[in-house]
């Protein structure tokens, strides 16, 4: 079972700790993390996974944010057979793809793999994310729009009700 653990680079510190705890609990339940190696939320989810075999971290190239593809669950998304198809999702799900640099398009394309897997055929069981106010915004918004389109449940910790439910799930007050 896979889940996408994603969110804003500017996720608040207390939320980052919560994300690591979520990742750890989901790993114990047999889930495998899919994320993107960015600072903030992605790194927090990654930090919560104990066994590197239980994570798939999609990088937009051979290296990104001090991570190198090839070991520890780090994957060079641009080298996968479905990369061209992932790039095509950028125009489909981004509100202004023409304004993106090639690097930004690569970041958005790797989001497709976080939600749909390496072959874009195996949707995650859920997306766990944080965005301000639970809104669909920023780079995380690309993955959230895609998850909505594919019927993947979204647990956005920026939504107070979702946050309360997750805290109950983790036995936190």
NORMOSUL-V51879 format. One record per helix or strand. SS is the DSSP state (alpha for helix, beta for strand). FROM is the first residue (numbers start at 0). LEN is the number of residues. If there is no record, write none. Layout:
ss-><SS | SS>
from-><FROM | FROM>
len-><LEN | LEN>
This chain:
ss-><beta | alpha | beta | alpha | alpha | beta | beta | beta | beta | alpha | alpha | alpha | alpha | beta | alpha | alpha | beta | alpha>
from-><1 | 12 | 31 | 40 | 51 | 54 | 62 | 66 | 73 | 76 | 82 | 96 | 101 | 125 | 131 | 137 | 152 | 159>
len-><4 | 16 | 4 | 8 | 3 | 5 | 2 | 2 | 3 | 3 | 11 | 3 | 15 | 4 | 3 | 12 | 4 | 10>
